[in-house]
Amino acid sequence: MNNVDKNQAMIQFLLQCPTILANPLFFNFAKAKENNNQFMTLSNNTNLHEPYIDGSVLKQYNFILLTYKTISFNQIIKQEGYPDENITEVAQFQEVLDWVKDQALAFPPNYPDFGEDCVIDKMEVLSDNPVLYDVDESVSPPLARYSITIRIEYLDNSQKMWQN
């Protein structure tokens, strides 16, 4: 039996993303600082747990990836020289979301390595763009925390009784 830490496997996978690799990545806890990324586990990490007669189990692994970006309370002005600051910040995190989607759509797909006992069936981002998680106005400049939720569906064969 090959018992792989799924959190560690996901971190190794995410470090292949150029946007993540270029900025700090933290596990579960991160200081609110521009461009920090946070890999956060969910309490309902395996909300799918469907056993089969052969002992294998269909499972889900879910997590949230967050990033901290400075924000502006400036209105969008259609004049030259005024940046669309908030749009640019979201677009940077959109690169991560798109990268994850591209890995899932590649042929063959580039999935994280959950070990020889697990077969990943599907990896998906649960939104088409980053979601505004919250805003921290206690720091200067204020920081927005954007998130994307990723779900991996896999077949756990570690307790499988017989091979096909």
N, C-alpha and C positions, 0 to 999 in steps of 0.2 A: 504494500500500500504506500502510495506517495502522498503524504500529507503536506500540502502547500498552504502557507499563510496567504489568504486571499487579499488582505490589505497590502502586504508587501508586494505581491504580484501586481496589484493595481498601481502602486507607486512606481515600480519599475517600468510598467507600461506607459504611464503618464510622462515619465521623464524622457520618453522618445519624442514627445511633442516639442517642437522648437520654442513655442511661446512659453510653455511651462519651464523648460530647461533654462530659459533666459532670466527667470525670476525665481525668488525663493518659494519653495513648496513646504508646507507644514502639515503634520498629521493631527487632526482633531482640534488643536489649539493653535492660534496664530495671533500675533500682535497686529492691531489695526494700523497698517502702514502701506503706503502706495505700492502697488504691484505685488504684494504678498498674496500667495495662493494657499488655499486651505483645503485639504482633503478631509471630509467629515463623514464618519460612518453614521448610519441611521439605526435607530432602535428597532425598526422593523426591517432589518437588513435582509432577512430571508422570509419574506411574507408568502412566498410560494413554496410549498413543501408537499409535493405530490409523489407518493411512493408507488412503485410498480411491483408487479408480482415477482420479478427476478431479483428484487432487493435494491435496484437502482432507484434514485430519487431525483425528480425534476425540481430544481431550486432556482431562486433568484438572489442575486447579489446587487444591492442598491447602495448608492452613495451620492453625496453632493460635493461638487467642486465649487469653491468660492474664490473670488478675487476682490481685492480692495482697490478702488480707483478714486482719485480726487474728483470732486464734482464742482460745478459752477451753478450758481443761482441766476446766471445771466440769461435773458431771453435770447432766442435765436433771432439774429438780425441778418437780414438778407443784404448785407453790405460787405464789400471787399475788406479784408483785414480783420474781420471778427470770426474767430474760430468757433466751430460747433463742438465745443469741448466734451460735453456729455456723450454726444454721438460717437466721437472718436474713441472715447474710453470703452464704450460698449463694444465697438467694432473690434478692439484688441482682444477682448474675451470671446467674441464670436469666432475668432480664429481657432481657439481651443475646441469649441463646440463642433466646428466644421471638420477639424482634424479627427476627432473621435468618430464622427459620421463617416469620413473617408476611410478610416481603418476598417470599419464594419462593412463597407461596400466594396473594399478591395477584393481582388480575386487572386489567390485565396485571401480570405479576411485576415487582418492582423489583429488577433485577440490577445489579451493578457494570458500568461502561462499559469493556469490553475493546476497544473500537474497532470500526470498520465491517467489519473482516475477520474478526471473531469473533462467533459466534452462541452464546449461552449456552443450553444445553438444560435444565440442572438445577443448583440450588444446594441443598445439604442440610447439616444439622448431623448429625454421626455419632453423637450420643448424645441421650438425652431430658433429661439434666440435666448440670450441670457435674461434671467429674471432679476429684478431689483429686490434684493433680500431685505435690506434695511439701510439706513443712513446714520452715520455717527457724526453729529454736529459738535461733539465735545472736543474734537481735535481740530487743528487749523493747519491746512485747509480741511474742510469737511470731507469725509470719505463715504462713498457708497460701497456696499457689499453686494456684488452680483453673483448669481448662482446658476449652475446647471446641474440637473439630476441625471444620473446615468444608471441604467439597469442592464444587468447581464443575466441572461437565462442560460442555465447549464444543467447537464445531466451528471449527477454524482454517482459514479460506479464503484465507489470504495466498498460498498457492502453487497455488491452484485454477487449472486450465488453461482451463476454459470455464465459462460461465454457463448455467444452465437456460433 
